[in-house]
Amino acid sequence: MNQDEKMQFLKDPANWTKAHPPKLPRPTYWPFFFAMGLAFLGWGLLAGWIISAAGLLIMAYTLAGWITELRYESGEDED
């Protein structure tokens, strides 16, 4: 298949497929707070164990919240 045939194939809408996933998750603040906890953890390596502990707590809390939100949104957590 030469370059012109490839371009024709790509331009033909019959060869297109829908993007995956069909439904994107809604925007959330959990990744921001997870990154903040990671920054606290790194800062705590230089400053002291209390800041590291705070970073670990923030990361654990936000990771649990983020996973819970994704599970609820996907419908797996139905009782």
All heavy atoms as an XYZ file, in Angstrom:
639
protein
N       0.861     -1.170      0.000
C       0.000      0.000      0.000
C       0.907      1.232      0.000
O       1.716      1.415      0.898
C      -0.880     -0.033      1.253
C      -1.927      1.025      1.278
S      -2.955      1.011      2.771
C      -4.197     -0.160      2.364
N       0.752      2.066     -1.027
C       1.594      3.258     -1.097
C       0.967      4.397     -0.268
O      -0.091      4.258      0.324
C       1.841      3.670     -2.549
C       0.558      4.073     -3.251
O      -0.411      4.455     -2.613
N       0.552      3.985     -4.570
N       1.648      5.519     -0.242
C       1.225      6.653      0.599
C      -0.153      7.187      0.196
O      -0.962      7.517      1.061
C       2.283      7.764      0.518
C       2.088      8.886      1.493
C       2.324      8.445      2.932
O       2.976      7.454      3.201
N       1.783      9.189      3.856
N      -0.440      7.282     -1.097
C      -1.737      7.792     -1.551
C      -2.878      6.858     -1.144
O      -3.945      7.308     -0.721
C      -1.740      7.983     -3.069
C      -0.819      9.109     -3.512
O      -0.607     10.033     -2.698
O      -0.324      9.049     -4.654
N      -2.656      5.559     -1.245
C      -3.681      4.596     -0.839
C      -3.924      4.661      0.666
O      -5.055      4.543      1.133
C      -3.271      3.187     -1.254
C      -3.310      2.960     -2.753
C      -2.718      1.616     -3.122
O      -1.967      1.023     -2.302
O      -2.995      1.149     -4.243
N      -2.857      4.851      1.444
C      -3.004      4.988      2.898
C      -3.830      6.221      3.242
O      -4.702      6.179      4.112
C      -1.633      5.086      3.571
C      -0.890      3.796      3.641
C       0.447      4.003      4.335
C       1.295      2.753      4.268
N       2.602      2.958      4.890
N      -3.561      7.332      2.558
C      -4.298      8.569      2.826
C      -5.773      8.411      2.455
O      -6.659      8.882      3.173
C      -3.682      9.744      2.082
C      -2.335     10.179      2.641
S      -2.370     10.549      4.410
C      -3.368     11.991      4.425
N      -6.053      7.749      1.349
C      -7.449      7.503      0.944
C      -8.154      6.638      1.976
O      -9.310      6.868      2.311
C      -7.506      6.826     -0.436
C      -7.366      7.772     -1.589
C      -8.429      8.856     -1.569
O      -8.103     10.011     -1.336
N      -9.670      8.491     -1.781
N      -7.455      5.619      2.476
C      -8.030      4.739      3.488
C      -8.359      5.516      4.751
O      -9.424      5.352      5.348
C      -7.046      3.600      3.802
C      -7.553      2.644      4.837
C      -8.440      1.643      4.492
C      -7.144      2.749      6.162
C      -8.911      0.759      5.441
C      -7.607      1.877      7.117
C      -8.499      0.874      6.758
N      -7.451      6.389      5.178
C      -7.658      7.159      6.400
C      -8.735      8.230      6.243
O      -9.425      8.569      7.210
C      -6.348      7.796      6.843
C      -5.266      6.832      7.316
C      -3.969      7.590      7.581
C      -5.715      6.086      8.548
N      -8.901      8.779      5.070
C      -9.890      9.829      4.841
C     -11.305      9.294      4.690
O     -12.269     10.039      4.857
C      -9.525     10.642      3.599
C      -8.325     11.529      3.807
C      -8.028     12.326      2.547
C      -6.805     13.196      2.734
N      -6.502     13.964      1.516
N     -11.459      8.019      4.414
C     -12.781      7.428      4.213
C     -13.468      7.203      5.562
O     -12.999      6.415      6.384
C     -12.638      6.095      3.473
C     -13.983      5.492      3.134
O     -15.014      6.184      3.272
O     -13.998      4.312      2.730
N     -14.597      7.891      5.851
C     -15.284      7.744      7.138
C     -15.775      6.320      7.410
O     -16.005      5.957      8.558
C     -16.456      8.712      7.047
C     -16.074      9.694      6.000
C     -15.197      8.953      5.044
N     -15.929      5.495      6.407
C     -16.369      4.117      6.622
C     -15.314      3.304      7.368
O     -15.643      2.298      8.001
C     -16.684      3.456      5.282
N     -14.073      3.730      7.333
C     -12.990      3.014      8.017
C     -12.755      3.511      9.442
O     -11.896      2.980     10.133
C     -11.691      3.151      7.217
C     -11.800      2.538      5.852
O     -12.435      1.501      5.683
N     -11.195      3.170      4.865
N     -13.484      4.505      9.862
C     -13.284      5.075     11.187
C     -14.011      4.249     12.234
O     -15.017      3.607     11.974
C     -13.796      6.508     11.239
C     -13.082      7.450     10.323
C     -11.977      7.195      9.558
C     -13.441      8.797     10.062
N     -11.618      8.295      8.843
C     -12.507      9.310      9.125
C     -14.437      9.624     10.504
C     -12.557     10.612      8.661
C     -14.486     10.922     10.039
C     -13.548     11.402      9.126
N     -13.516      4.288     13.464
C     -14.178      3.659     14.600
C     -14.367      4.714     15.681
O     -13.683      5.744     15.696
C     -13.342      2.499     15.169
O     -12.072      2.999     15.570
C     -13.169      1.396     14.142
N     -15.280      4.441     16.603
C     -15.515      5.380     17.701
C     -14.364      5.303     18.698
O     -13.774      4.255     18.903
C     -16.826      5.053     18.397
C     -18.013      5.292     17.511
C     -19.234      5.526     18.360
C     -20.394      5.768     17.449
N     -20.927      7.067     17.560
N     -14.088      6.430     19.327
C     -13.036      6.488     20.337
C     -13.474      5.732     21.590
O     -14.657      5.656     21.910
C     -12.729      7.935     20.685
N     -12.502      5.158     22.296
C     -12.780      4.433     23.529
C     -12.182      5.197     24.685
O     -11.098      5.731     24.559
C     -12.193      3.028     23.470
C     -12.807      2.182     22.413
N     -14.050      1.614     22.549
C     -12.374      1.814     21.193
C     -14.329      0.925     21.461
N     -13.314      1.041     20.619
N     -12.758      5.288     25.808
C     -14.072      4.790     26.169
C     -15.157      5.704     25.622
O     -14.929      6.899     25.454
C     -14.057      4.802     27.695
C     -13.136      5.904     28.054
C     -12.082      5.918     26.955
N     -16.334      5.153     25.368
C     -17.399      5.982     24.793
C     -17.879      7.070     25.752
O     -18.306      8.120     25.323
C     -18.514      4.990     24.488
C     -18.186      3.773     25.253
C     -16.721      3.764     25.506
N     -17.786      6.815     27.057
C     -18.205      7.817     28.043
C     -17.021      8.111     28.954
O     -16.532      7.224     29.639
C     -19.373      7.278     28.865
C     -19.854      8.250     29.901
C     -20.944      7.650     30.764
C     -21.218      8.600     31.901
N     -21.623      7.896     33.099
N     -16.558      9.342     28.946
C     -15.441      9.724     29.793
C     -15.911      9.994     31.208
O     -17.037     10.463     31.419
C     -14.762     10.971     29.239
C     -14.061     10.822     27.903
C     -13.554     12.175     27.431
C     -12.930      9.843     28.018
N     -15.073      9.724     32.205
C     -15.458     10.062     33.576
C     -15.524     11.579     33.749
O     -14.836     12.324     33.042
C     -14.348      9.461     34.429
C     -13.255      9.106     33.524
C     -13.792      9.059     32.138
N     -16.346     12.009     34.683
C     -16.484     13.450     34.882
C     -15.229     14.016     35.538
O     -14.508     13.287     36.225
C     -17.722     13.772     35.700
C     -17.707     13.274     37.102
C     -19.062     13.543     37.777
N     -19.043     13.077     39.136
C     -18.685     13.819     40.174
N     -18.356     15.071     39.988
N     -18.689     13.312     41.386
N     -14.940     15.287     35.349
C     -13.747     15.888     35.955
C     -13.818     15.840     37.481
O     -14.894     15.909     38.078
C     -13.791     17.338     35.473
C     -14.656     17.326     34.277
C     -15.644     16.221     34.478
N     -12.668     15.732     38.105
C     -12.605     15.629     39.556
C     -11.334     16.308     40.078
O     -10.379     16.521     39.332
C     -12.652     14.151     39.988
O     -12.609     14.078     41.392
C     -11.520     13.359     39.402
N     -11.340     16.622     41.361
C     -10.179     17.244     41.998
C      -9.255     16.232     42.663
O      -8.202     16.582     43.172
C     -10.627     18.265     43.055
C     -11.248     19.494     42.461
C     -12.603     19.724     42.549
C     -10.468     20.434     41.811
C     -13.183     20.849     41.997
C     -11.021     21.567     41.260
C     -12.386     21.778     41.364
O     -12.933     22.897     40.812
N      -9.638     14.961     42.685
C      -8.828     13.948     43.368
C      -7.391     13.877     42.860
O      -6.464     13.774     43.689
C      -9.499     12.583     43.287
C     -10.753     12.471     44.089
C     -12.006     12.262     43.603
C     -10.903     12.566     45.512
N     -12.917     12.218     44.635
C     -12.266     12.404     45.818
C     -10.015     12.786     46.556
C     -12.758     12.433     47.114
C     -10.508     12.823     47.850
C     -11.860     12.651     48.119
N      -7.130     13.922     41.562
C      -5.726     13.853     41.118
C      -4.878     15.029     41.616
O      -3.699     14.856     41.946
C      -5.823     13.869     39.591
C      -7.190     13.401     39.285
C      -8.047     13.863     40.417
N      -5.482     16.206     41.699
C      -4.751     17.372     42.206
C      -4.318     17.150     43.652
O      -3.163     17.387     44.016
C      -5.612     18.637     42.100
C      -5.048     19.795     42.861
C      -3.970     20.507     42.369
C      -5.573     20.164     44.090
C      -3.429     21.567     43.083
C      -5.044     21.214     44.809
C      -3.966     21.923     44.306
N      -5.251     16.682     44.488
C      -4.918     16.478     45.897
C      -3.963     15.308     46.090
O      -3.139     15.310     47.008
C      -6.188     16.303     46.726
C      -6.942     17.594     46.882
C      -8.158     17.779     46.261
C      -6.417     18.629     47.620
C      -8.841     18.973     46.387
C      -7.086     19.832     47.756
C      -8.302     20.005     47.134
N      -4.035     14.308     45.216
C      -3.058     13.214     45.265
C      -1.656     13.750     44.967
O      -0.686     13.399     45.653
C      -3.441     12.111     44.275
C      -2.546     10.911     44.359
C      -2.734      9.962     45.353
C      -1.513     10.736     43.464
C      -1.901      8.862     45.445
C      -0.684      9.633     43.543
C      -0.883      8.692     44.546
N      -1.545     14.605     43.968
C      -0.254     15.208     43.630
C       0.240     16.103     44.770
O       1.447     16.160     45.047
C      -0.367     16.003     42.341
N      -0.684     16.787     45.451
C      -0.298     17.607     46.586
C       0.271     16.729     47.710
O       1.280     17.076     48.335
C      -1.495     18.406     47.101
C      -1.141     19.394     48.193
S      -2.541     20.378     48.733
C      -3.451     19.180     49.656
N      -0.357     15.593     47.959
C       0.162     14.663     48.961
C       1.534     14.132     48.581
O       2.414     13.975     49.439
N       1.723     13.866     47.291
C       3.024     13.403     46.816
C       4.085     14.488     47.004
O       5.225     14.201     47.396
C       2.928     13.001     45.347
C       4.122     12.309     44.731
C       4.409     10.992     45.433
C       3.865     12.069     43.257
N       3.715     15.737     46.768
C       4.640     16.858     46.981
C       4.983     16.987     48.471
O       6.145     17.224     48.828
C       4.038     18.152     46.457
N       3.986     16.817     49.341
C       4.248     16.868     50.781
C       5.186     15.737     51.194
O       6.062     15.933     52.040
C       2.937     16.766     51.559
C       2.288     18.081     51.845
C       2.028     18.987     50.835
C       1.911     18.416     53.128
C       1.419     20.191     51.088
C       1.295     19.622     53.404
C       1.049     20.522     52.380
N       4.984     14.569     50.615
C       5.847     13.439     50.930
C       7.292     13.745     50.531
O       8.221     13.506     51.310
C       5.352     12.182     50.218
C       6.130     10.901     50.460
C       6.037     10.493     51.920
C       5.607      9.806     49.569
N       7.488     14.278     49.347
C       8.835     14.641     48.908
C       9.446     15.758     49.734
O      10.630     15.724     50.082
N       8.621     16.739     50.067
C       9.096     17.847     50.896
C       9.463     17.344     52.289
O      10.424     17.786     52.904
C       8.007     18.907     50.966
C       8.335     20.126     51.770
C       9.543     20.702     51.943
C       7.405     20.921     52.497
N       9.432     21.817     52.738
C       8.122     21.969     53.092
C       6.037     20.864     52.702
C       7.515     22.924     53.877
C       5.438     21.830     53.486
C       6.173     22.849     54.058
N       8.681     16.384     52.780
C       8.945     15.835     54.103
C      10.258     15.080     54.185
O      10.845     14.963     55.262
N      10.744     14.556     53.069
C      12.045     13.892     53.089
C      13.156     14.878     53.435
O      14.173     14.505     54.016
C      12.324     13.234     51.735
C      11.407     12.065     51.365
C      11.715     11.606     49.951
C      11.554     10.935     52.350
N      12.947     16.141     53.095
C      13.931     17.173     53.411
C      13.642     17.868     54.741
O      14.568     18.249     55.459
C      13.970     18.231     52.301
C      14.361     17.738     50.914
C      14.164     18.854     49.901
C      15.792     17.254     50.923
N      12.365     18.042     55.072
C      11.990     18.864     56.215
C      11.763     18.067     57.494
O      12.137     18.518     58.571
C      10.740     19.665     55.886
N      11.132     16.927     57.405
C      10.873     16.171     58.622
C       9.782     15.128     58.420
O       9.018     15.170     57.457
N       9.723     14.214     59.367
C       8.799     13.090     59.232
C       7.338     13.493     59.375
O       6.460     12.812     58.832
C       9.148     11.996     60.229
C       8.906     12.372     61.666
C       9.780     12.981     62.511
C       7.708     12.164     62.391
N       9.201     13.183     63.734
C       7.929     12.678     63.685
C       6.479     11.617     62.097
C       6.938     12.650     64.666
C       5.504     11.585     63.078
C       5.745     12.099     64.350
N       7.032     14.588     60.055
C       5.636     15.005     60.239
C       5.028     15.404     58.897
O       3.887     15.054     58.588
C       5.532     16.149     61.269
C       5.946     15.634     62.643
C       4.124     16.728     61.298
C       5.992     16.679     63.718
N       5.776     16.112     58.102
C       5.280     16.517     56.778
C       5.147     15.295     55.872
O       4.190     15.189     55.100
C       6.201     17.593     56.167
C       6.179     18.848     57.046
C       5.772     17.936     54.752
C       7.164     19.908     56.656
N       6.089     14.357     55.988
C       5.972     13.120     55.216
C       4.722     12.345     55.622
O       4.012     11.796     54.771
C       7.202     12.237     55.421
O       8.320     12.791     54.817
N       4.456     12.274     56.911
C       3.270     11.572     57.399
C       2.002     12.258     56.897
O       1.032     11.584     56.497
C       3.275     11.512     58.916
N       2.005     13.584     56.899
C       0.849     14.312     56.367
C       0.671     14.012     54.879
O      -0.460     13.815     54.407
C       1.023     15.814     56.594
N       1.763     13.944     54.136
C       1.691     13.605     52.719
C       1.143     12.216     52.494
O       0.320     11.995     51.600
N       1.582     11.255     53.292
C       1.064      9.895     53.170
C      -0.430      9.833     53.494
O      -1.192      9.132     52.818
C       1.830      8.952     54.089
C       3.179      8.489     53.583
C       3.903      7.681     54.651
C       3.020      7.662     52.325
N      -0.848     10.556     54.528
C      -2.276     10.576     54.876
C      -3.114     11.209     53.764
O      -4.179     10.691     53.412
C      -2.488     11.333     56.188
C      -2.035     10.607     57.449
C      -2.149     11.534     58.657
C      -2.844      9.348     57.657
N      -2.627     12.314     53.222
C      -3.346     12.977     52.118
C      -3.429     12.037     50.918
O      -4.494     11.888     50.302
C      -2.651     14.300     51.733
C      -2.812     15.325     52.848
C      -3.212     14.847     50.430
C      -1.961     16.571     52.665
N      -2.320     11.371     50.582
C      -2.323     10.466     49.448
C      -3.273      9.297     49.666
O      -4.015      8.905     48.758
C      -0.908      9.952     49.174
C      -0.006     10.968     48.537
S       1.702     10.410     48.363
C       1.504      8.915     47.456
N      -3.277      8.718     50.856
C      -4.158      7.578     51.135
C      -5.630      7.999     51.057
O      -6.452      7.284     50.469
C      -3.844      7.004     52.511
N      -5.945      9.141     51.652
C      -7.330      9.612     51.640
C      -7.802      9.920     50.218
O      -8.897      9.523     49.801
C      -7.459     10.859     52.524
C      -8.853     11.427     52.537
C      -9.867     10.798     53.242
C      -9.164     12.581     51.834
C     -11.154     11.304     53.251
C     -10.434     13.102     51.833
C     -11.423     12.463     52.547
O     -12.699     12.962     52.546
N      -6.968     10.622     49.452
C      -7.383     10.987     48.098
C      -7.441      9.776     47.173
O      -8.317      9.702     46.319
C      -6.457     12.051     47.488
O      -5.118     11.569     47.492
C      -6.536     13.350     48.258
N      -6.532      8.820     47.342
C      -6.573      7.620     46.515
C      -7.846      6.822     46.798
O      -8.502      6.338     45.871
C      -5.334      6.763     46.756
C      -5.122      5.595     45.818
C      -5.003      6.092     44.374
C      -3.885      4.820     46.201
N      -8.218      6.711     48.069
C      -9.463      6.013     48.417
C     -10.673      6.748     47.838
O     -11.584      6.113     47.292
C      -9.585      5.901     49.933
N     -10.690      8.060     47.934
C     -11.803      8.832     47.382
C     -11.877      8.740     45.870
O     -12.967      8.612     45.292
N     -10.751      8.780     45.220
C     -10.696      8.714     43.759
C     -11.174      7.350     43.265
O     -11.992      7.255     42.352
C      -9.266      8.973     43.319
C      -9.058      9.295     41.879
C      -9.998      9.450     40.910
C      -7.803      9.519     41.248
N      -9.402      9.754     39.711
C      -8.053      9.803     39.891
C      -6.489      9.509     41.695
C      -7.035     10.058     38.986
C      -5.483      9.779     40.783
C      -5.755     10.054     39.445
N     -10.699      6.279     43.886
C     -11.121      4.934     43.489
C     -12.597      4.729     43.763
O     -13.322      4.155     42.944
C     -10.258      3.874     44.205
C      -8.836      3.921     43.648
C     -10.856      2.483     44.047
C      -7.848      3.074     44.413
N     -13.078      5.218     44.905
C     -14.500      5.096     45.234
C     -15.356      5.817     44.207
O     -16.382      5.293     43.758
C     -14.773      5.659     46.637
O     -13.964      4.941     47.570
C     -16.233      5.541     47.004
N     -14.937      7.010     43.821
C     -15.701      7.771     42.835
C     -15.733      7.057     41.483
O     -16.769      6.982     40.827
C     -15.100      9.161     42.676
C     -15.878     10.029     41.716
C     -15.341     11.441     41.660
O     -14.921     11.967     42.708
O     -15.356     12.027     40.569
N     -14.594      6.520     41.063
C     -14.546      5.799     39.793
C     -15.391      4.527     39.833
O     -16.065      4.193     38.857
C     -13.099      5.472     39.423
C     -12.242      6.655     39.011
C     -10.800      6.213     38.811
C     -12.786      7.311     37.762
N     -15.366      3.814     40.953
C     -16.187      2.602     41.071
C     -17.670      2.945     41.055
O     -18.467      2.253     40.433
C     -15.846      1.853     42.351
C     -14.508      1.147     42.286
C     -14.265      0.310     43.491
N     -15.274     -0.734     43.529
C     -15.601     -1.398     44.614
N     -15.021     -1.122     45.761
N     -16.522     -2.331     44.580
N     -18.040      4.012     41.749
C     -19.444      4.432     41.780
C     -19.900      4.848     40.387
O     -20.992      4.508     39.954
C     -19.620      5.589     42.765
C     -21.007      6.180     42.749
C     -22.059      5.517     43.345
C     -21.264      7.391     42.118
C     -23.339      6.040     43.321
C     -22.537      7.918     42.086
C     -23.554      7.238     42.699
O     -24.813      7.777     42.665
N     -19.037      5.564     39.680
C     -19.384      6.059     38.356
C     -19.484      4.923     37.327
O     -20.300      4.974     36.397
C     -18.349      7.087     37.896
C     -18.806      7.960     36.779
C     -17.870      9.113     36.556
O     -17.644      9.894     37.498
O     -17.347      9.216     35.450
N     -18.678      3.888     37.497
C     -18.692      2.777     36.543
C     -19.847      1.816     36.804
O     -20.156      0.985     35.964
C     -17.371      2.020     36.577
O     -17.264      1.282     37.779
N     -20.469      1.896     37.980
C     -21.604      1.044     38.288
C     -21.219     -0.265     38.953
O     -22.068     -1.112     39.164
N     -19.952     -0.473     39.313
C     -19.528     -1.702     39.961
C     -19.973     -1.778     41.406
O     -20.063     -2.849     41.966
C     -17.998     -1.829     39.922
C     -17.446     -2.138     38.567
C     -15.937     -2.299     38.626
O     -15.392     -2.444     39.721
O     -15.320     -2.266     37.569
N     -20.212     -0.649     42.036
C     -20.492     -0.604     43.473
C     -21.996     -0.638     43.757
O     -22.447     -0.035     44.711
C     -19.852      0.658     44.056
C     -19.581      0.524     45.541
O     -19.490     -0.614     46.023
O     -19.457      1.565     46.214
N     -22.766     -1.328     42.939
C     -24.206     -1.386     43.154
C     -24.539     -2.542     44.069
O     -24.134     -3.675     43.853
C     -24.928     -1.560     41.820
C     -24.767     -0.369     40.907
C     -25.407     -0.620     39.546
O     -25.979     -1.700     39.355
O     -25.304      0.261     38.695
N     -25.276     -2.260     45.160
C     -25.669     -3.307     46.105
C     -27.136     -3.616     45.985
O     -27.963     -2.878     45.694
C     -25.340     -2.880     47.537
C     -23.834     -2.844     47.765
O     -23.127     -3.629     47.097
O     -23.398     -2.041     48.597
